[in-house]
């Protein structure tokens, strides 16, 4: 069990700027996962970290939700035609475009551990990367990932609507 103090500060270091106050906060490891219990007063994007939720795991949604909400586009200076025309390659001039672009609008497509799925993640990553995507809407480093399954897997209109609502609830504190 982890209580307030040095250990608590170390665990919350990445999120410290978003937490205004804490009361009766405990963190425990259950089956290797960090779990919180207690009360937080949260400033912005960590609304998804509700009472007793896992901190290490980002919110995972379907790729259709990514395309619908964040609206990736083909960069005008892209040198290669990858990822349905939206992707920027991981080398050469495409990589330089990524480095010059505002990081809040850049996503990385990475291979999953199992080898069958790929993931769209926020920011610029270098390990297991497939390509980069640039979007019209910024991600603001929210803890979110989009799963890209092999083969054709699309959401139904109702499924997409549900995932969009989940995403909008996650982003609500940022839009205030």
The 8 nearest C-alpha neighbors of each residue, nearest first, counted from 0:
[[1, 27, 26, 2, 28, 25, 29, 33],
 [2, 0, 26, 27, 25, 6, 7, 3],
 [1, 3, 25, 7, 4, 26, 0, 24],
 [4, 2, 7, 24, 6, 1, 5, 25],
 [3, 5, 7, 6, 8, 2, 1, 9],
 [4, 6, 8, 7, 9, 3, 10, 2],
 [7, 5, 9, 8, 4, 10, 1, 3],
 [6, 8, 3, 10, 4, 9, 5, 11],
 [7, 9, 5, 11, 6, 10, 12, 4],
 [8, 10, 6, 12, 7, 11, 5, 13],
 [11, 9, 7, 8, 12, 6, 13, 14],
 [12, 10, 8, 14, 9, 15, 13, 7],
 [11, 13, 15, 9, 14, 10, 8, 16],
 [14, 12, 11, 15, 10, 16, 9, 17],
 [15, 13, 11, 12, 17, 16, 18, 45],
 [16, 14, 12, 17, 18, 11, 13, 8],
 [17, 15, 14, 18, 19, 13, 42, 12],
 [16, 18, 42, 15, 14, 41, 43, 19],
 [19, 17, 41, 15, 42, 20, 16, 40],
 [18, 20, 40, 41, 42, 17, 21, 16],
 [21, 19, 40, 18, 39, 22, 41, 38],
 [20, 22, 39, 38, 40, 24, 23, 19],
 [21, 23, 38, 24, 37, 39, 20, 40],
 [24, 22, 37, 38, 25, 21, 36, 3],
 [23, 25, 37, 22, 36, 38, 21, 26],
 [26, 24, 2, 36, 35, 1, 37, 23],
 [25, 27, 35, 1, 34, 0, 36, 2],
 [28, 26, 0, 34, 33, 1, 29, 35],
 [27, 29, 33, 32, 31, 34, 30, 0],
 [28, 30, 32, 31, 27, 33, 34, 0],
 [31, 29, 32, 28, 33, 27, 34, 53],
 [30, 32, 29, 28, 33, 27, 34, 55],
 [33, 31, 28, 29, 30, 34, 53, 55],
 [32, 34, 28, 27, 53, 54, 29, 55],
 [35, 33, 53, 27, 26, 51, 52, 28],
 [36, 34, 26, 51, 25, 52, 50, 27],
 [35, 37, 51, 25, 50, 24, 26, 34],
 [36, 38, 24, 23, 25, 50, 22, 35],
 [37, 39, 22, 21, 24, 23, 40, 36],
 [40, 38, 21, 41, 20, 22, 37, 18],
 [39, 41, 20, 19, 18, 21, 42, 38],
 [42, 40, 18, 19, 39, 43, 17, 45],
 [41, 43, 17, 18, 19, 40, 44, 45],
 [44, 42, 172, 45, 173, 41, 17, 46],
 [43, 45, 46, 172, 173, 141, 170, 42],
 [46, 44, 47, 48, 43, 41, 17, 42],
 [45, 47, 48, 44, 169, 49, 43, 41],
 [46, 48, 45, 49, 169, 44, 58, 52],
 [49, 47, 46, 45, 52, 54, 50, 53],
 [50, 48, 52, 47, 51, 46, 45, 35],
 [49, 51, 36, 52, 37, 35, 48, 38],
 [52, 50, 35, 36, 34, 49, 53, 37],
 [53, 51, 49, 50, 34, 48, 35, 54],
 [52, 54, 34, 55, 33, 56, 51, 32],
 [53, 55, 56, 33, 52, 34, 48, 35],
 [56, 54, 53, 33, 57, 32, 34, 142],
 [55, 57, 54, 53, 58, 142, 59, 143],
 [58, 56, 142, 143, 59, 144, 55, 54],
 [57, 59, 143, 142, 144, 56, 60, 47],
 [60, 58, 144, 145, 143, 57, 146, 61],
 [59, 61, 145, 146, 144, 62, 58, 162],
 [62, 60, 146, 145, 63, 64, 147, 59],
 [61, 63, 65, 145, 64, 147, 146, 66],
 [64, 62, 66, 65, 61, 67, 153, 154],
 [63, 65, 67, 62, 66, 61, 68, 163],
 [66, 64, 62, 63, 68, 67, 69, 145],
 [67, 65, 70, 63, 64, 68, 69, 71],
 [66, 68, 64, 65, 70, 63, 69, 163],
 [67, 69, 65, 66, 70, 64, 163, 136],
 [68, 70, 136, 65, 134, 66, 71, 135],
 [71, 69, 66, 134, 135, 68, 67, 72],
 [72, 70, 134, 133, 69, 135, 66, 132],
 [73, 71, 85, 134, 74, 133, 70, 135],
 [72, 74, 85, 84, 75, 86, 77, 71],
 [73, 75, 77, 76, 72, 133, 85, 87],
 [74, 76, 77, 73, 78, 72, 96, 85],
 [75, 77, 74, 78, 96, 93, 73, 92],
 [78, 76, 74, 75, 79, 93, 87, 73],
 [77, 79, 93, 76, 92, 80, 87, 88],
 [80, 78, 77, 81, 88, 87, 93, 86],
 [79, 81, 84, 86, 78, 82, 83, 85],
 [80, 82, 86, 84, 83, 79, 85, 87],
 [83, 81, 86, 84, 85, 80, 130, 87],
 [82, 84, 85, 81, 86, 80, 73, 72],
 [83, 85, 80, 81, 82, 86, 73, 79],
 [86, 84, 73, 72, 83, 82, 132, 71],
 [87, 85, 82, 132, 81, 131, 84, 130],
 [86, 88, 131, 93, 130, 132, 77, 89],
 [87, 89, 130, 93, 90, 94, 86, 131],
 [90, 88, 94, 130, 87, 93, 131, 129],
 [91, 89, 94, 88, 93, 92, 95, 87],
 [92, 90, 93, 94, 95, 89, 88, 78],
 [91, 93, 95, 94, 96, 90, 78, 77],
 [94, 92, 96, 88, 87, 95, 91, 77],
 [95, 93, 90, 97, 89, 96, 92, 91],
 [94, 96, 92, 98, 97, 93, 99, 91],
 [97, 95, 93, 99, 94, 98, 100, 92],
 [98, 96, 94, 100, 95, 99, 93, 105],
 [97, 99, 95, 96, 100, 94, 102, 101],
 [100, 98, 96, 97, 95, 101, 102, 94],
 [99, 101, 97, 98, 102, 96, 105, 104],
 [100, 102, 103, 104, 99, 105, 98, 97],
 [103, 101, 105, 104, 122, 100, 123, 98],
 [102, 104, 137, 139, 101, 138, 105, 140],
 [105, 103, 137, 102, 134, 133, 101, 138],
 [106, 104, 133, 102, 122, 132, 103, 123],
 [107, 105, 121, 122, 132, 120, 131, 123],
 [108, 106, 131, 120, 119, 123, 130, 124],
 [107, 109, 119, 129, 130, 118, 128, 131],
 [110, 108, 128, 127, 118, 129, 117, 107],
 [111, 109, 117, 127, 118, 128, 114, 116],
 [110, 112, 117, 116, 114, 113, 109, 118],
 [113, 111, 114, 110, 116, 115, 117, 127],
 [112, 114, 111, 115, 116, 110, 117, 148],
 [115, 113, 111, 112, 116, 110, 117, 149],
 [114, 116, 113, 149, 111, 117, 148, 110],
 [117, 115, 148, 111, 147, 114, 149, 110],
 [116, 118, 110, 147, 111, 109, 146, 148],
 [119, 117, 146, 109, 108, 145, 147, 120],
 [118, 120, 108, 145, 107, 144, 106, 109],
 [121, 119, 144, 107, 106, 118, 108, 122],
 [122, 120, 106, 140, 107, 138, 105, 123],
 [123, 121, 106, 105, 102, 107, 124, 120],
 [122, 124, 107, 106, 105, 125, 121, 102],
 [125, 123, 126, 107, 122, 128, 127, 109],
 [124, 126, 128, 127, 123, 89, 107, 109],
 [125, 127, 128, 124, 109, 110, 129, 123],
 [128, 126, 109, 110, 125, 129, 111, 124],
 [129, 127, 109, 126, 125, 108, 130, 110],
 [128, 130, 109, 108, 127, 110, 89, 131],
 [129, 131, 88, 108, 89, 87, 128, 86],
 [132, 130, 107, 87, 86, 106, 108, 88],
 [131, 133, 106, 86, 105, 87, 107, 85],
 [132, 134, 105, 71, 104, 72, 106, 131],
 [135, 133, 71, 104, 70, 136, 69, 72],
 [134, 136, 70, 69, 71, 137, 104, 133],
 [135, 137, 69, 134, 104, 138, 70, 68],
 [138, 136, 104, 103, 139, 135, 134, 69],
 [137, 139, 140, 103, 141, 104, 121, 136],
 [140, 138, 103, 141, 137, 104, 121, 173],
 [141, 139, 138, 121, 142, 103, 122, 143],
 [140, 142, 139, 143, 138, 44, 121, 45],
 [143, 141, 57, 58, 140, 144, 56, 121],
 [142, 144, 58, 57, 141, 59, 120, 145],
 [145, 143, 59, 120, 119, 58, 60, 57],
 [144, 146, 60, 119, 62, 61, 118, 59],
 [147, 145, 118, 61, 62, 117, 148, 60],
 [146, 148, 117, 62, 118, 116, 145, 149],
 [149, 147, 116, 146, 150, 117, 152, 115],
 [150, 148, 116, 115, 147, 151, 152, 117],
 [149, 151, 152, 148, 147, 153, 116, 115],
 [150, 152, 153, 149, 148, 147, 154, 63],
 [153, 151, 150, 148, 154, 149, 147, 63],
 [154, 152, 151, 155, 63, 61, 62, 159],
 [153, 155, 158, 159, 156, 63, 152, 61],
 [154, 156, 158, 157, 159, 153, 160, 152],
 [157, 155, 159, 158, 160, 154, 161, 153],
 [156, 158, 160, 155, 159, 161, 154, 162],
 [159, 157, 155, 161, 160, 154, 156, 162],
 [160, 158, 162, 156, 161, 157, 154, 163],
 [159, 161, 157, 163, 158, 162, 156, 164],
 [162, 160, 158, 164, 159, 163, 157, 165],
 [161, 163, 165, 159, 164, 160, 166, 158],
 [162, 164, 166, 160, 165, 161, 159, 167],
 [165, 163, 167, 161, 162, 166, 168, 160],
 [164, 166, 162, 168, 163, 167, 169, 161],
 [167, 165, 169, 163, 164, 168, 162, 170],
 [166, 168, 164, 170, 169, 165, 171, 163],
 [169, 167, 171, 165, 166, 170, 164, 172],
 [168, 170, 166, 167, 171, 47, 165, 46],
 [169, 171, 167, 173, 168, 172, 166, 174],
 [170, 172, 168, 174, 173, 169, 167, 175],
 [173, 171, 43, 174, 175, 170, 44, 46],
 [174, 172, 171, 170, 175, 43, 44, 139],
 [173, 175, 171, 172, 170, 43, 167, 44],
 [174, 173, 172, 171, 43, 170, 44, 42]]
